[in-house]
């Protein structure tokens, strides 16, 4: 029975030596692989998921189409499999490991959806494509594994058990077709595309064909059909006979294969370099696209800045008009708001602050007692209420002098007061300095208003944008010129190398097809006349004359 649902998904990819099929006309054909570990290697994919009981067999056959090297698939759905027999070599016998599959309906040949099946080398891949179409019409095939290649027993045992129990289910074919060929889609060849005859017999009438084996005997006459051999033939020689039949090649001269191999390696190297250059060109195109996106973003930012500057200009004009209206209505003027914004004072405000600062300094330093002074003045006014003005003045002078003498050590003198005021008021602008600074500010703001400043900012930003755009444009042109020159130089080298390789291959092909006596150049033999021959020629000329 199949394994439990907790078993992991099992799959295997094995290189295939050949696939033997038995045609409806009694002929046996083989689908051989080209070379091991190359792009033309035929492989067998085996997949089984014990959890979902899904599995399949799939042959991968690479074919060189006009659109490039493309892999065609021969999909064997599990619901069509009636029996699976795997034969592994035992000991040192000559039997090759092979898998014999019998189906109720033929397998599906999957090809690209949009690319036509136009072969790049019909003489090389035409037989392979015809064999694949025949495989898609047969119900029995035998897949021979490559040398020293075996299928995993842990994969085959549950798979064969699921086939025997009729519980193996196919995968979602529609999703498989949509995901093939890099998402371009695939289709199944059917009907006339496979070259089927108009009237086909039913599968019940045909029945299961016997296992195909190639014959060791040569075909009689000009017929190339290989008759089936009986089961009494030795299994040790059939593998060698099939291998020899599949690998028949014309004999090559010594050294030709090595030269062809070197030419192919050189061509592969040039192809890799071309692919690398193509990748670099793609990267440069992506970088160019990024630069274009950045330029687009900068243009959007520039447009946004222009809109903001226009909005600021409109706001400034509205503010100026509002300030003019406020001045006419008695509200704070523009100069007053500007002084408030800059933190400067007017002439009157500076005088008031100096007066207040002077009294605050006197009181803070306790230079005199305001209460005592007020009391003295009150006593003097009461005492000399009836005196005349001159007497009052004289008495006041005497009182001031006496008071100064009495309080000489208690109060500060005039020099000390002036020095303290000088230090405290050093950081305060005088009237003339304040007036001068205000005049300078008024002249400066009369010459340059806010609108002119904004216009200068806009002009500066426009110059910077134009310089940046010109630098980016120059860099883009230089990058494009360098890229075109590099690609042109590389393509010239690749073209020259390809011409040399093709001419060398054509010359080698011509040499291999020539007979041996044509491979050596003919040398002309020039016979110089001797003296006797010259005399005889002269006498003959005299006689004829």
Number of C-alpha atoms within 10 A of each C-alpha: 13 20 16 12 12 9 11 12 16 16 15 14 14 17 21 24 26 23 24 23 27 24 17 12 7 14 15 18 22 24 22 21 22 15 11 13 9 9 15 18 18 26 22 21 15 20 19 23 24 22 14 15 21 20 24 21 19 19 24 21 23 21 23 20 18 14 12 11 14 20 19 19 20 22 20 22 22 22 17 16 23 15 14 16 13 17 14 15 13 10 7 7 11 15 18 23 21 23 18 18 19 21 20 17 18 22 24 20 23 20 22 20 16 10 14 11 15 12 18 16 12 13 9 12 16 16 15 19 19 14 20 21 20 20 26 21 21 20 22 25 21 21 22 24 23 19 11 8 16 19 19 13 10 9 18 18 14 18 29 18 16 22 23 16 11 13 17 25 18 16 15 9 10 11 10 12 19 15 12 16 15 8 10 13 17 21 16 18 17 15 11 9 9 17 13 13 9 8 6 8 9 8 12 8 7 10 10 14 16 12 16 23 23 24 19 18 11 11 12 9 6 6 8 10 16 18 17 18 14 9 9 6 11 11 13 13 14 19 19 15 16 17 15 12 14 17 12 8 8 7 7 10 9 8 9 15 11 10 14 16 12 13 18 14 12 15 17 12 12 17 14 12 14 16 12 12 16 13 12 14 16 12 12 15 13 12 12 15 12 12 14 14 12 12 15 12 12 15 14 12 12 15 12 12 14 15 12 12 16 14 11 14 17 12 12 15 13 12 13 13 11 12 18 14 13 14 12 10 10 8 12 12 15 16 14 14 12 13 14 12 9 9 8 15 17 15 15 10 11 18 15 11 12 17 12 11 16 16 11 12 17 16 13 10 11 12 15 14 11 11 9 10 10 11 11 13 13 12 11 15 13 10 11 15 11 10 12 10 11 9 12 17 12 12 15 15 12 12 14 12 12 12 12 14 11 11 12 11 9 11 15 13 13 9 9 12 15 11 11 16 15 12 9 13 15 10 8 14 15 15 14 10 12 17 16 12 13 17 12 12 15 13 11 11 13 9 9 11 10 13 14 12 11 16 13 12 13 16 12 12 15 14 12 12 15 12 12 14 15 12 12 15 12 12 12 15 12 12 14 15 12 12 15 13 12 14 17 12 12 15 14 12 13 17 13 12 15 17 12 13 18 14 12 15 17 12 12 15 13 12 15 16 12 11 10 9 8 10 12 8 7 8 6 6 6 6 6 7 9 8 9 9 11 11 11 11 12 12 12 11 10 9 7 7 6
